[in-house]
Amino acid sequence: MNFDTRPCPRLLFGPGRLAELPECVRALGASKPLIITDPGIVAAGHVERAATLLGNAGLRPDVFEESQVNPTESDVAECRDFAARVRPDLIIGLGGGSSLDTAKGCNFLLSHPDKRMSDFHGYGHATAPMLPFIAVPTTAGTGSECQSYTVLARDGTHEKMACGDPKALARIALLDPELTASQPEFVATLAALDALSHAIESAVSTKHNPVSSAYSRQAFKLLSDSIESLLTGTPSDCDRAQLLLGAAMAGSAIENSMLGAAHATANPLTARYNLPHGLAVWTMLPHVVRFNMGCRDAAAKYGDLSHHLGQSLPDWIDHVLALANLPPAEVPPDVIPQLVADAFGQWTGRFNPRPLTPEVLTSLYESALTAPVS
């Protein structure tokens, strides 16, 4: 097996670690950080607390608080324009995956004033130094804090576009589980399900390797041990901590391998019907897992995960879905051909353990959108 590994940020994990944010900023040689966040995080009080900590330490923070859910190229450009006016020497992404993606996108554009986000589509297209970046997730979900990619939507089509570069990786990921307690219940549910899908898909990606597999297994253990308490409304502080750490490790698993068909088929549902990402992924995941069971290597990897559960992975996924009680994906079946065309062009689909043909994608969508899991 030949493989290359990508680095993980310095991880600061534990309750109350947000208090160390000023020390992190100074350790990276900065004094004028820009906090990039969203109105919900402002309302939760996390931004005021972070800004106060920084100000009391003699630092001069600015705040951009208009990050949008599923950020577009224009959203990131607006953030870049704000950053260009205040001229920070470090960027802090504070919030869920959308805020972290906006922060990373802003860093790309701020460091390359003559380029657009589409110029960075793919990997390794940043030619100039980028500002140091600190990621402070407030949801246990995307794992963006451990990835060198920002995932944005194209203006107009809302097609997902992944832009990555080693320079975009957070230098420090500050994981304080106390910050996740403010999540609305539905947001917390979708975030945790998204993290779990990352652990499952990265485990069987055709790019999996010993390093990514170690991250996938540990992420799955942490997430599967804690998600049921979250879904039943009884998460302990320990559960929240495990979910946050598991999400970060799943992010590192993605960084060192890739995803697969569940994300390839989910992205068109989000782009065309504005389904929340976690809902779209879990609409497709049960059917993708059953399809991938036809690959010997994938079945063996799923078996490793099942051993921890004490039951088959597909059956456990059905159980989790029942607990989550997600709303149905209301998508008319007659649009399946267009969804298939969109999914066939998705980058993550290339790394699914079984090849994705238009016929396979049609079958997956028909199973997910017109019939219950069997």
DRENDRENVO-785203 format. One line per 3 residues: number of its first residue (from 1); for each residue x, y, z of C-alpha. Coordinates in Angstrom, 1 decimal. Example, Ala and Ser with C-alpha at 12.3 -4.5 7.8 and 13.67 -1.06 7.14 Angstrom:
REM residues 2
1> 12.3 -4.5 7.8 | 13.7 -1.1 7.1
This chain:
REM residues 374
1> 0.0 0.0 0.0 | 1.3 3.4 -0.9 | -0.2 6.5 0.9
4> 0.6 10.0 2.1 | -0.6 11.4 5.3 | -1.7 14.9 6.1
7> -1.1 16.7 9.4 | -3.6 17.3 12.1 | -3.9 20.7 13.8
10> -2.7 21.1 17.3 | -5.7 19.9 19.4 | -6.6 21.6 22.6
13> -9.4 19.5 24.1 | -11.4 19.7 27.3 | -14.1 21.7 29.1
16> -13.2 25.3 29.6 | -10.4 25.4 27.1 | -11.9 28.5 25.4
19> -10.2 30.5 28.1 | -6.9 29.6 26.5 | -7.8 31.3 23.2
22> -5.7 34.4 23.9 | -2.7 32.2 24.6 | -3.2 30.4 21.3
25> -3.4 33.7 19.4 | -0.1 34.9 21.0 | 1.6 31.6 20.3
28> 1.0 32.2 16.6 | 2.6 35.6 16.8 | -0.7 37.6 16.3
31> -2.3 40.5 18.1 | -5.2 41.5 15.8 | -7.5 38.5 15.3
34> -10.6 38.4 13.2 | -13.5 36.3 14.6 | -15.7 34.9 11.9
37> -19.0 33.6 13.2 | -22.8 33.7 12.7 | -25.7 35.3 14.4
40> -26.7 32.2 16.3 | -23.3 32.0 17.9 | -23.6 35.7 18.8
43> -27.0 35.1 20.4 | -25.6 32.1 22.4 | -23.0 34.5 24.0
46> -19.9 32.7 22.7 | -18.7 35.6 20.6 | -18.9 38.1 23.4
49> -17.1 35.7 25.7 | -14.3 35.1 23.2 | -13.9 38.8 22.3
52> -13.8 39.7 26.0 | -11.1 37.0 26.7 | -9.0 38.4 23.8
55> -9.6 42.1 24.8 | -8.6 41.4 28.4 | -5.4 39.9 27.2
58> -4.5 43.1 25.3 | -5.5 41.8 21.9 | -7.6 43.7 19.4
61> -10.3 41.4 18.0 | -12.7 42.3 15.2 | -15.9 40.3 14.5
64> -17.6 39.3 11.3 | -20.9 37.8 12.4 | -22.7 37.3 9.1
67> -21.7 33.7 8.1 | -24.5 31.9 6.3 | -25.7 28.3 6.4
70> -24.2 26.5 3.3 | -22.1 29.6 2.4 | -21.8 30.6 -1.2
73> -18.9 32.2 -3.1 | -20.6 35.6 -2.6 | -21.0 35.0 1.1
76> -17.2 34.4 1.4 | -16.4 37.4 -0.8 | -18.5 39.6 1.6
79> -16.5 38.2 4.5 | -13.2 38.9 2.6 | -14.2 42.5 2.0
82> -14.8 43.0 5.7 | -11.5 41.4 6.5 | -9.7 43.6 4.0
85> -11.0 46.7 5.8 | -9.9 45.6 9.3 | -6.6 44.0 8.2
88> -6.3 41.1 10.7 | -3.1 39.1 11.3 | -4.9 35.9 12.3
91> -8.4 34.4 11.6 | -10.5 32.6 14.2 | -13.5 30.5 13.0
94> -16.0 30.3 15.8 | -19.2 28.2 15.1 | -20.4 25.3 13.1
97> -19.1 24.0 9.8 | -20.5 26.9 7.9 | -18.6 29.5 9.9
100> -15.4 27.5 9.7 | -15.8 27.1 5.9 | -16.5 30.8 5.6
103> -13.3 31.5 7.7 | -11.2 29.3 5.5 | -12.7 30.7 2.3
106> -12.0 34.2 3.5 | -8.4 33.3 4.2 | -8.0 32.0 0.6
109> -9.4 35.2 -0.9 | -7.7 37.6 1.5 | -4.3 36.1 0.7
112> -5.0 36.1 -3.0 | -6.8 39.4 -3.8 | -6.7 38.8 -7.6
115> -8.5 35.4 -7.4 | -12.0 34.0 -6.9 | -13.0 30.9 -4.9
118> -13.5 28.9 -8.1 | -9.7 29.3 -8.8 | -9.0 27.2 -5.8
121> -11.4 24.3 -6.7 | -9.5 21.1 -6.1 | -6.4 20.9 -4.0
124> -3.1 22.8 -3.7 | -3.9 25.9 -5.7 | -2.9 28.5 -3.1
127> 0.3 30.3 -4.2 | 0.6 32.9 -1.5 | 1.1 32.6 2.3
130> -2.2 32.5 4.3 | -2.9 33.9 7.7 | -2.7 31.5 10.7
133> -6.1 30.0 11.4 | -7.6 28.9 14.7 | -10.8 26.7 14.5
136> -13.2 26.7 17.5 | -16.1 24.4 16.7 | -19.4 24.9 18.6
139> -21.1 21.9 17.0 | -20.0 18.2 17.0 | -20.5 17.7 13.3
142> -18.5 18.5 10.2 | -15.0 18.0 11.5 | -14.0 21.1 9.4
145> -11.6 22.1 12.2 | -9.3 19.2 11.2 | -9.6 19.6 7.4
148> -7.7 21.7 4.9 | -10.7 22.0 2.7 | -13.5 24.5 2.7
151> -16.7 23.4 1.1 | -18.8 26.2 -0.5 | -21.7 26.5 -2.8
154> -21.3 28.0 -6.3 | -23.4 31.1 -6.8 | -26.5 30.4 -8.8
157> -26.4 26.6 -9.0 | -25.5 26.0 -5.3 | -23.4 23.1 -6.5
160> -20.9 22.1 -3.7 | -17.3 23.1 -4.4 | -14.4 21.8 -2.4
163> -11.4 24.0 -2.2 | -8.4 22.7 -0.3 | -4.8 23.5 0.4
166> -2.3 22.6 3.1 | -2.1 26.3 4.0 | -5.8 26.4 4.8
169> -5.5 23.8 7.7 | -6.1 25.2 11.1 | -2.9 25.6 13.1
172> -4.9 25.0 16.3 | -8.3 23.4 16.8 | -9.7 24.4 20.2
175> -12.2 21.8 21.2 | -14.3 22.9 24.2 | -17.3 20.7 24.7
178> -19.0 23.3 26.9 | -19.6 25.4 23.7 | -21.8 22.6 22.2
181> -24.4 22.7 24.9 | -26.0 25.7 23.3 | -26.9 23.9 20.1
184> -30.6 23.7 19.2 | -31.8 20.1 19.5 | -32.3 19.6 15.7
187> -29.0 21.2 14.9 | -27.2 18.9 17.4 | -28.9 15.9 15.9
190> -28.0 16.6 12.3 | -24.4 17.6 13.3 | -23.9 14.3 15.2
193> -25.3 12.3 12.4 | -23.1 14.1 9.9 | -20.0 13.3 12.0
196> -21.1 9.6 12.3 | -21.5 9.4 8.5 | -17.9 10.7 8.1
199> -16.6 7.9 10.3 | -18.5 5.3 8.3 | -17.8 6.6 4.8
202> -14.1 7.3 5.4 | -13.7 3.8 6.8 | -14.5 2.2 3.4
205> -13.2 4.9 1.1 | -10.9 3.5 -1.6 | -8.2 5.9 -0.3
208> -8.4 4.5 3.3 | -5.0 3.7 4.8 | -3.7 2.7 8.2
211> -3.7 6.3 9.5 | -7.2 7.2 8.3 | -8.5 3.9 9.4
214> -7.3 4.5 13.0 | -9.1 7.9 13.0 | -12.2 6.3 11.5
217> -12.4 3.5 14.1 | -11.8 5.8 17.1 | -14.2 8.4 15.7
220> -16.9 5.7 15.2 | -16.4 4.3 18.7 | -16.7 7.8 20.4
223> -19.7 8.8 18.3 | -21.6 5.5 18.4 | -21.1 5.3 22.2
226> -22.7 8.8 22.7 | -25.1 9.5 20.0 | -28.1 7.6 21.4
229> -28.1 9.7 24.5 | -28.2 12.8 22.4 | -31.0 11.5 20.2
232> -33.1 10.7 23.3 | -32.5 14.1 24.9 | -30.3 12.9 27.7
235> -26.7 13.7 26.8 | -24.2 14.0 29.7 | -21.2 16.3 29.7
238> -19.1 13.2 28.9 | -21.4 12.4 25.9 | -21.0 15.9 24.6
241> -17.2 15.7 25.0 | -17.1 12.4 23.2 | -19.2 13.7 20.3
244> -17.0 16.7 19.8 | -13.8 14.7 19.9 | -15.3 12.0 17.7
247> -16.3 14.7 15.1 | -12.8 16.1 15.0 | -11.3 12.6 14.6
250> -13.7 11.9 11.8 | -12.6 15.1 10.2 | -9.0 13.9 10.4
253> -10.1 10.6 8.8 | -11.6 12.5 5.9 | -8.4 14.6 5.6
256> -6.4 11.4 5.3 | -8.7 9.5 3.0 | -12.0 10.7 1.6
259> -15.8 10.1 1.6 | -18.1 8.2 -0.7 | -21.5 7.7 -2.3
262> -23.6 8.9 0.6 | -22.1 12.4 0.3 | -22.0 12.3 -3.5
265> -25.8 11.6 -3.6 | -26.6 13.9 -0.7 | -25.1 17.1 -2.1
268> -27.5 17.4 -5.0 | -30.4 17.1 -2.6 | -29.0 20.0 -0.6
271> -28.2 22.1 -3.7 | -31.6 21.6 -5.4 | -34.0 21.2 -2.5
274> -32.1 23.0 0.3 | -32.2 19.9 2.5 | -29.9 20.3 5.5
277> -26.7 18.4 4.9 | -27.1 15.9 7.7 | -30.7 15.1 6.7
280> -29.6 14.6 3.1 | -26.7 12.4 4.0 | -28.8 10.2 6.3
283> -31.5 9.9 3.7 | -29.0 8.2 1.5 | -26.6 6.5 3.9
286> -28.6 3.4 4.8 | -29.0 2.5 1.1 | -25.4 3.2 0.3
289> -24.2 1.0 3.2 | -26.3 -1.9 2.0 | -25.1 -1.4 -1.6
292> -21.4 -1.3 -0.5 | -21.9 -4.6 1.4 | -21.4 -6.2 -2.0
295> -17.7 -5.2 -1.9 | -15.7 -7.6 0.1 | -13.3 -5.0 1.5
298> -16.1 -2.7 2.5 | -18.0 -5.5 4.1 | -15.0 -6.4 6.2
301> -14.6 -2.8 7.3 | -18.3 -2.6 8.2 | -17.8 -5.8 10.1
304> -15.1 -4.2 12.2 | -17.5 -1.4 13.1 | -20.3 -3.9 13.8
307> -18.0 -5.8 16.2 | -18.0 -2.7 18.4 | -21.8 -2.4 18.2
310> -22.6 -6.0 18.8 | -25.0 -6.0 15.9 | -24.9 -5.5 12.1
313> -24.1 -1.9 11.0 | -27.1 -1.7 8.7 | -29.5 -2.7 11.5
316> -27.9 -0.3 13.9 | -28.2 2.6 11.3 | -31.9 1.8 11.1
319> -32.1 2.0 14.9 | -30.3 5.3 15.0 | -32.6 6.7 12.3
322> -35.7 5.6 14.3 | -34.4 7.4 17.3 | -33.5 10.5 15.3
325> -37.1 10.7 14.0 | -36.0 12.9 11.0 | -38.5 14.5 8.7
328> -38.8 12.8 5.3 | -36.9 14.2 2.4 | -39.8 15.6 0.3
331> -38.4 15.2 -3.2 | -40.5 14.2 -6.2 | -39.4 11.0 -7.8
334> -39.6 12.5 -11.3 | -36.4 14.6 -10.6 | -34.3 11.5 -10.0
337> -32.7 11.7 -13.5 | -31.4 15.2 -12.7 | -30.2 14.1 -9.3
340> -28.4 11.2 -10.9 | -26.7 13.6 -13.4 | -25.6 15.9 -10.6
343> -24.4 13.1 -8.3 | -22.4 11.4 -11.2 | -20.2 14.5 -11.3
346> -19.5 14.7 -7.5 | -15.9 14.3 -6.6 | -16.5 12.2 -3.5
349> -18.3 9.5 -5.5 | -15.0 8.5 -7.1 | -13.8 7.1 -3.8
352> -16.8 4.8 -3.1 | -15.7 1.2 -2.7 | -18.2 0.1 -5.4
355> -18.3 2.0 -8.7 | -21.1 4.5 -9.2 | -22.8 4.2 -12.6
358> -25.9 6.1 -13.6 | -27.8 2.9 -13.1 | -26.5 2.4 -9.6
361> -27.2 6.0 -8.7 | -30.8 5.7 -10.0 | -31.3 2.6 -7.9
364> -30.0 4.4 -4.8 | -32.2 7.4 -5.2 | -35.3 5.3 -6.0
367> -34.7 3.2 -2.8 | -34.1 6.3 -0.7 | -36.9 8.5 -2.1
370> -39.7 6.1 -3.0 | -39.4 3.2 -0.6 | -38.5 2.5 3.1
373> -35.2 0.8 4.1 | -35.6 -3.0 3.9
